[in-house]
Amino acid sequence: MVAVALMGVTGCAAKYRTHGYLPPEEDLQQITPGVDSRATVEDVIGVPNATGVLDNSGYYYIESEVRSFAWQRPKVTDRHIVAITFDEAGVVDNIVTYGLEDGRVVPLTRRVTKTSDGDIGFVRKLFGNIGGINLGDVLGST
């Protein structure tokens, strides 16, 4: 009975997984703001996890540590982000590191657009166009 209890307790141990890629500090030291370009950053550090969405102004390297425990939802316990920004010419402007404590929770809302055919049943949708088919259009003649 003690062995079964021990097996149950060890099965509930927390598991940690790391997601993403964060470049080592010695690689970041090789990047010089005002000198290096996008191509240099990709050669030294590698391709980023994400880039600036609107104007492609930056590279973002993101690494997260996630804790899973028994039936609970996975929880992010640690996150580091290295943001490398570029100027208009594509030259490194700045390198900034952010942690989990720098983040903000953004509430997501679900918006659903209602369509006008929501009241039509499945069978009516399926057979609704049968009367609208023109044999001349199907055969390609005019």
Disulfide bonds with the S-S distance in Angstrom:
none
